[in-house]
Amino acid sequence: METEPSFAELDFLTMSPTKPVAAFFDLDKTIIATSSAFAFGKEFRNNGMITRQEAWDLYLTKAQYMLVGQSSEKMDATRDSLAQLVKGWSVEDIQRITQETMRTVVTPAIYAEARELIDDHRAQGHDVIIISASASILVEPIAKELGVDTVVATELAEEDGKLTGEITRYLKGGAKAEAVRQFVSDHDYDLAGSYAYSDSATDIPMLALVGNPVAVNPDRPLKKHALANGWQTRTFKNPEPLIQMPNAREVGIGAGVIAGVTALAVAGVFIARAVTGKSDKRSA
């Protein structure tokens, strides 16, 4: 004999399914303790794709990035210079080099804490997305190493299997936030229940979109914003984000010059911090 469903059963049957939750991860200095745009520089130099001078310029930019980060304007300048640097490069060569050197160049720079956090999100049934201002051609092999299937990143134009030097999509600041909005809309994610992780104040628009924003190893502006808004902060320490300057053999100039430049760069950072600290005390 058939029975009528109870009110509780009817309520269960008419409930709308729970929306999926997403975890958006910035890449550079959030998942890896360096910049993906700089990580493969030595390997591109070894394969004759950049000159000694270009390698030197690249390492200096990397050193500045690792020491003090980059402002929005500096990010744009770096974007433009890197786009011109890779003009004419074979896409096949880039993919081959990144795949061959991934385990020795980038894997050691992946934060253990980030890897564990990504695994934890997956264990909870969350969709993990890496969203980066770095070029997708460099981000995708790193995502594969982490077992992440979805990448939303800066796109470089290709023609006849080579890069043209044009950027068709640049995911920084507001553009990155808009990409998240579009991705959430396309996949019907629960935005209030979703997560976002980044180290940079340029990603505040993205972080502000989700219900669970997390500042990872935040730069000073992001740390201040996170504290003011009650956002969670995390510190990833393994591996330690060391600044690796090139040796004389790599760039073809004297080690003494490199040591001097490194010392000046480090000294400049400490002087800037000291001056800022004094200014803060005076204004307090």
Buried (B, 14 or more C-beta within 10 A) or exposed (E): EEEEEEEEEEEEEEEEEEBBBBBBBBBBBBBBBBBBBBBBBBBBBBBEBBEEEBBBBBBBBBBBBBBBBBBEEBBBEBBEEBBEBBBEBBBEBBBEBBEEBBEEBBBEBBBEBBBEBBEEBBEEEBBBBBBBBBBBBBBBBBBBBBEBEBBBBBBBBBEEEBBBBEBEBBBBBEBBBBBBBEBBEEEEBBBEBBBBBBBBBBBBBBBEBBEBBBBBBBBEBBBEBBEEEEBEBBEBEEBEBEBBBBEEEBBEBEEEEBEEBBEEBEEEBEEEEEEEEEEEEEEE
